[in-house]
Amino acid sequence: QAQGAPQGRGRGGPPQNVQVLPKDWTTQQVQQFMRTVTAGLGVECSHCHVGTPQERAKDDKPEKLEARKMLKMMMAINDDFLKDVGEPAAPGTFKVTCYTCHRGTLKPLTAPGGGGH
């Protein structure tokens, strides 16, 4: 999907410029997942996205590109490293999420008591 294409959130159609999340996810699934990301990092949508909800497909902020790398890491941890560890995660959920490390802060916590770097 083209960079800068309309995001298609809400009434505008399917999500656009989806590069890491499953391409068959609905707008509602993407929005719900993004809510968990913003809560996990303690940020608003505007931290990674520019403009209006219709412009969210744009790749204008380096934070969005960094977030994609982090999502790939999270998915690799869940899909590869934790595949056979513990109980299987429910469909559409993950064992490790942004919150696992970030705990609601922009910088991941690396030590007990909030020692983020």
N, C-alpha and C positions, 0 to 999 in steps of 0.2 A: 504494500500500500504506500502511496506517495507521501513523502514528508510534507507536512504542512496541510494535509487534506483535512477536511472538516472532521471533528472527532465523532460526531454522530451520537453523542450522549443524549439520553432522554428521548425526545420525539424525532430526532434527526436521522435515525437509522442505526445500523450496527456500528460498533466501535471501529475506528480507523487507526492505522499505523500501529497495530498491535504486533510487537516483535518478540516478546518473551512469554507473555501469558498465552494460554491456549487460544488458538484462532477461532475455535468454535464457541467460545464463551459469549453469552449475551451481554448487552449493555448493562443489564441489572447485575450480572455476575461480576463484571469488571468493576462497576461502581462499588459493590459490596467489598470486593477485595481491596480496592483503593482506600476504603474507609479503614480497613484493618492496617494498611500501610501507614496512613496518616496518624492513626492512634498509636501505632508501634513506635513511630519516630517523634511524636509530639509536634507535628507540623500541620499546616493547612495545605490544600491542593496547590496553592500558588508557590509553594516551595519548589516544586518541580515543573509546574505547568504555567504557561503564560496566558494572559487574556481571559476570555470568557470560556464557559464550558464547551462552546462550539469550536474553540481554537485549541483544545487540549491535545490534539494530535501533533501539534508542532513540536519540533525538537530544538527549540530555541534556547533552552537552559542546560548548562552542563550538569546540573543536579539531576535532571531527568535521565541523562545518559549514564550517570553514576548509579542511579537507582536501578536501571536495567541490569547493570553488572551485578549489583547486590542481589537482585531477584534471581538471576542465573545461579549465583552462589547458593542461595537459599534452596532453590529447586534441586541443585546437585546434591546438597546435603540430605535433603529429604528423599530423593529418588535413588541415589547411589549409596551413600554412606549409611543411611538409616533404614534402608529397604527391609532388612531382616532383623531389625532391632525393635524389641517391644511389640506391642499390639499394632496392627495396621491402622493407619489414620483413616477416619471416615472419608468417604468420597467428597472431594472438593475442599478438604482441609489438609493441613500440614502439621507435622510434629514440631518442626522448627519454623518460626516466623520472624518477622522483623523485630517483634517485641522480645523474642528470646534474648537478643543481645542488647537492643536499644533501650528497652524498658521505658518507653515514652520519652526518650531524649534523643536529640539529633545525633550526638556522638555515641557510639556504642559504649556501654559500661564495661570496663576491663578489670575492675577490682570491686570487691564488696564496698558498700558505702558510697557509691557514685563516682568512682575514679575513672571517668571516661577520658579517652585520648583521641 
